Amino acid sequence: MYKYYAIAALVLVLDQWTKWLIVKNMELGDRITIWDPWFGLLSHRNRGAAWGMLEGQMWIFTIVTLIVIAGIIYYFHKEAKGKPAFGISLMILLGGALGNFIDRIFRGEVVDFVDVLIPIINYDFPIFNIADAALTISVIMLILVMLKEERNEKKKVK
């Protein structure tokens, strides 16, 4: 079971390394265009939650994140045995949660840098980072795992 923690560590290291690169090599507000105009790196800071909500409420993020981390570890050890997809999902979630938590504790803000424009609807997606992407991906994975488990349970009942 503990080998799964390497997944969380990989997400965390990748997140913190990319944020370090942004902070070290770019000034706040600098943008590096990768695929004009749809994709680039934009040095940005966020003192709130997703999309800047609850800015300046660090105590809320600290409490909620500690509860989430404890919950992830608890569910991992209680429910993920013999369920690799569930375990992987939880560890990606843990890595993402820890990545932004570390930023909030040591920087007082989260470093965001992925800037995406969705051309079909001309929507400038909120700037995000590796931890944010990991959180989103893990939640989607968890939903899919739960739907699959539910479907399997219904098949057993029939």
Number of C-alpha atoms within 10 A of each C-alpha: 11 8 7 16 18 14 20 24 18 14 25 23 16 17 23 21 13 16 22 13 10 20 17 9 11 16 12 14 11 14 16 14 13 11 9 9 12 16 16 18 21 23 22 23 19 20 20 19 17 13 13 12 11 13 13 15 12 17 10 12 18 14 10 12 17 14 11 16 18 13 14 19 17 12 15 22 13 9 12 18 12 9 12 13 14 21 24 21 26 28 25 29 29 29 29 27 23 23 27 25 21 15 17 20 13 9 12 16 21 24 29 24 26 20 23 19 17 12 10 6 7 9 11 13 13 14 22 22 22 25 29 21 17 24 21 15 15 22 16 13 19 19 13 14 17 13 12 12 13 12 11 11 11 10 9 8 6 5
